[in-house]
Structure formats: structure tokens, C-alpha cells
């Protein structure tokens, strides 16, 4: 229950949920004939929509997350390559490459690339089923096999619901906490993931992928839906980091 409550609360704090909430409040006050309050909430919703949809803003938000860790050095060695879970959908009319989210696809591809460079390595996939009938870990496994990975080189955990549960499972695989392993996730998520893994005594080698930040943007770029999506993702991570730090403080 706590997991789903956290998701529900965070939705209305993140950009899209906040904009919808402000717009709904504007409509509510409009129907109640309180036009001044309605104007305030509609104006705020428009300003937030413009702010989070403006590419320089979204780029600033995501680059601050992504710059914490650089790309993986393929000369580093490890046995386990832990690819964190992401979203997916089930549709038998679509290929497996279309069943994973964009960031999920990039995570698996990066994990497979590293695996093929490291002899005797094992790919670890974690992630629960969400609202589908198949776990994300299993979907990632199927994609990895389609890319040429042997089934014997894959380890699954189909029950992990969030990054902390994924970290706890990884800890159970290691002979000791000092054993190094490679952690693959989106660059924007890597800061939070590393913080959570280190909080239970682990010391992963970061292998970020799925970068969105750019150094070529212009302040004259108009607002767009892509920038809003990036802002949404970045704010989600900032809230996740804040929540993780709060939990650590309380414990």
C-alpha cells in the first residue's frame, strides 16, 4: 500500500500532475463563480506548462542528474552486470524490441554490450510485472536472449518493485559487500541508484546509459512535448532522491 501511495502522491508533485491539478482547481473555482481564484490557478498552470516545456529548463534539470557519472569504462572487470528494471507492455502482435520502454531497451542493450566484452559474466535482470501479466525482468531476459545472450548467463528477480528492492536482491547474490559489480541504468536515475546501493554497503561500478542532456541547445528553442517529458523524468528523480534521503535520516 505504501508503494502505491508514494506513486499517487508523487504524481501530483511532478510537472504533469501539478499542471493538471492546477487546471482542475481553476475549473472548480470557475464553476463556483470565483473568477479571481480561477484566473490565478489557470495562470499558474500555464506558467508551469511553459516552464517545464522550455528546452533550456528541461536540459538544465536532467544534465544536473546525468553529469554525476560518466559512461562505463569497458576495461573494468566484474562477474555480475545488474540491469535495473523499467516499464514494458504486452502485445503479441509486436516484436520484443517494441515491448520495452525506450529507456528499458537502452538499458538492456548496454548490459548486453558489456556482457559480451566480459568473459564468464552474468546478466542480472530485476523488475516486477506492474499492471501486466509478465515481469519486467522476464521481458528483459527475452530481449537479451534475442540479442544473442545465452539463458544460462541470466539471473532474474521478478518481484523487485523499486530500486531499493533491486539493491537488496543484488546484495544477496554477492559473496561479500566489497565484491564489485556493474550497475546499468538510465543516466538520470544513476545518482539515486548509486545512493541506494551504497546505503546498504554495496559499491557498484556505474554504467549509465539513456542520456538526454545536451550541450547544443538554444535559448530560442520553443517549448515542446519532448522537453516536458524530460522535465517530468528529472523531477521524478529529484523527488526520489529527496525521499531516499528522508528515509535514511529517519532511520
Secondary structure, DSSP 8 states (H G I E B T S, - for coil): -HHHHHHHHHHTTSHHHHHHHHHHHHHHHHHTT-HHHHHHHHHHHHHHHHHHHSHHHHHHHHHHHHTTS----TT---SEEEE----B---TTS-GGGTB-HHHHHHHHHHHHHHHHSTT-EEEEE---TTSSS-HHHHHHHHHHHTT--GGGEEEES---SHHHHHHHHHHHSSSTT---EEEEEHHHHHHHHHHHHHTT---EEEEE-----S---TT----HHHHHHHHHHHHHHHHHHHHHHHHHH-
